[in-house]
């Protein structure tokens, strides 16, 4: 719980409301496409992916910061969760806002929600080459505890 003290949580990061699905979906698609290299809209037109995002929004585990025009500038979700641990996923900053200092306070806000409302331990996965994200996660208190490889086929 001390992790949030390293960075003040962004007061503008909040739970995404169900009526904001149209606003959050482009950010979710962009994050997934950047991370995996394939659009989640391929195949079934994104029906399964949209259902998963809707589930996260509906359960109160999707978080975002919106700009004055209602565009998502930071987002993350709390995915898998038990009463002992949860996983933060889908962390994304809009390209035009990268490097402006939104990520660490945004992550601190999501981490605060995770630890207060979901589980006493929060985890996440990050690609080893994503040095900016790794620095951000370290700033808010995450520690590297292991490594693994994803195999897509």
C-alpha positions as CSV (number, residue, x, y, z in Angstrom):
1,X,0.0,0.0,0.0
2,X,3.0,2.3,0.3
3,X,3.4,2.3,-3.5
4,X,0.7,5.0,-4.0
5,X,2.8,7.3,-1.8
6,X,5.6,7.5,-4.3
7,X,3.3,9.3,-6.7
8,X,0.1,11.1,-5.9
9,X,-2.8,9.4,-7.7
10,X,-4.2,11.3,-10.6
11,X,-7.5,12.7,-9.3
12,X,-8.9,12.7,-12.8
13,X,-8.6,8.9,-13.3
14,X,-11.9,7.4,-12.5
15,X,-14.1,4.4,-13.2
16,X,-15.4,4.3,-16.7
17,X,-19.2,4.4,-16.8
18,X,-21.3,2.1,-18.9
19,X,-22.5,5.0,-21.1
20,X,-18.8,5.7,-22.0
21,X,-18.2,2.5,-24.0
22,X,-18.0,4.4,-27.3
23,X,-15.3,6.6,-25.7
24,X,-13.2,3.8,-24.2
25,X,-13.3,1.3,-27.1
26,X,-10.9,3.2,-29.4
27,X,-8.3,3.4,-26.7
28,X,-8.8,-0.3,-25.8
29,X,-8.4,-1.3,-29.5
30,X,-5.3,0.9,-29.9
31,X,-3.7,-0.6,-26.8
32,X,-4.4,-4.2,-27.8
33,X,-3.2,-3.6,-31.4
34,X,0.1,-1.9,-30.1
35,X,0.7,-4.7,-27.6
36,X,-0.2,-7.7,-29.7
37,X,0.4,-6.4,-33.2
38,X,-3.1,-7.5,-34.4
39,X,-6.4,-5.7,-34.0
40,X,-8.9,-7.3,-31.7
41,X,-11.5,-6.4,-34.3
42,X,-10.2,-9.0,-36.7
43,X,-12.2,-12.2,-37.1
44,X,-15.6,-11.6,-35.4
45,X,-15.5,-7.9,-35.9
46,X,-14.5,-7.4,-32.3
47,X,-17.7,-8.8,-30.7
48,X,-15.9,-10.9,-28.2
49,X,-13.4,-8.1,-27.4
50,X,-16.2,-5.6,-27.0
51,X,-18.0,-8.0,-24.7
52,X,-14.9,-8.3,-22.5
53,X,-14.4,-4.5,-22.3
54,X,-18.1,-4.2,-21.5
55,X,-17.7,-6.7,-18.7
56,X,-14.8,-4.8,-17.2
57,X,-16.6,-1.5,-17.4
58,X,-19.8,-3.1,-16.0
59,X,-17.9,-4.6,-13.1
60,X,-16.3,-1.2,-12.2
61,X,-12.8,-2.5,-13.1
62,X,-12.1,-0.1,-16.1
63,X,-10.4,3.2,-15.3
64,X,-9.6,6.2,-17.5
65,X,-8.7,9.9,-17.6
66,X,-10.6,11.9,-20.2
67,X,-9.5,15.2,-21.7
68,X,-11.8,18.2,-22.0
69,X,-13.2,16.8,-25.3
70,X,-14.0,13.5,-23.7
71,X,-11.1,11.6,-25.4
72,X,-9.3,8.9,-23.3
73,X,-5.8,10.0,-22.5
74,X,-5.0,7.3,-20.0
75,X,-6.6,4.0,-19.3
76,X,-6.1,0.7,-17.5
77,X,-8.2,-2.2,-16.2
78,X,-8.2,-4.6,-13.3
79,X,-8.5,-7.9,-15.1
80,X,-8.2,-11.2,-13.3
81,X,-9.0,-10.9,-9.6
82,X,-9.4,-13.0,-6.5
83,X,-9.7,-11.9,-2.9
84,X,-5.9,-12.3,-2.5
85,X,-4.5,-10.7,-5.7
86,X,-5.5,-8.9,-8.9
87,X,-3.9,-8.1,-12.2
88,X,-3.7,-4.6,-13.7
89,X,-3.9,-4.8,-17.5
90,X,-4.4,-2.7,-20.6
91,X,-2.4,0.2,-19.5
92,X,-2.3,2.8,-22.2
93,X,-1.5,6.5,-22.7
94,X,-2.7,8.3,-25.9
95,X,0.3,8.8,-28.2
96,X,0.1,12.6,-28.1
97,X,0.3,12.5,-24.3
98,X,3.2,10.1,-23.9
99,X,6.1,11.6,-22.0
100,X,4.0,14.2,-20.3
101,X,3.9,12.6,-16.9
102,X,0.4,11.1,-17.0
103,X,1.4,7.4,-16.6
104,X,2.7,7.3,-13.1
105,X,-0.1,9.2,-11.4
106,X,-2.6,7.3,-13.5
107,X,-1.1,4.0,-12.4
108,X,-1.0,5.2,-8.8
109,X,-4.8,5.9,-9.1
110,X,-5.6,2.5,-10.5
111,X,-3.3,0.8,-8.0
112,X,-5.1,2.7,-5.2
113,X,-8.5,1.4,-6.4
114,X,-7.1,-2.1,-6.8
115,X,-5.6,-2.3,-3.3
116,X,-8.6,-0.6,-1.6
117,X,-11.4,-2.4,-3.5
118,X,-10.2,-5.6,-5.0
119,X,-7.3,-7.4,-3.3
120,X,-4.2,-6.7,-1.1
121,X,-1.8,-7.5,-3.9
122,X,-1.7,-6.1,-7.4
123,X,0.4,-7.5,-10.3
124,X,0.9,-6.8,-13.9
125,X,2.9,-8.1,-17.0
126,X,5.0,-5.8,-19.1
127,X,7.2,-6.5,-22.2
128,X,10.9,-6.4,-21.4
129,X,11.5,-4.0,-24.2
130,X,9.0,-1.5,-22.9
131,X,11.4,0.5,-20.8
132,X,9.2,3.5,-20.3
133,X,6.4,1.4,-18.9
134,X,8.8,-0.5,-16.7
135,X,10.1,2.7,-15.2
136,X,6.6,3.9,-14.6
137,X,5.6,0.7,-12.8
138,X,8.8,0.9,-10.7
139,X,8.0,4.5,-9.7
140,X,4.6,3.5,-8.3
141,X,6.1,0.6,-6.3
142,X,6.0,-2.5,-8.5
143,X,8.9,-4.9,-8.3
144,X,10.0,-7.4,-10.9
145,X,9.6,-10.9,-9.5
146,X,9.8,-13.1,-12.6
147,X,9.9,-13.4,-16.4
148,X,8.0,-15.5,-18.9
149,X,7.4,-15.7,-22.6
150,X,4.1,-15.4,-24.5
151,X,3.8,-17.6,-27.5
152,X,1.1,-16.6,-30.0
153,X,0.0,-19.1,-32.7
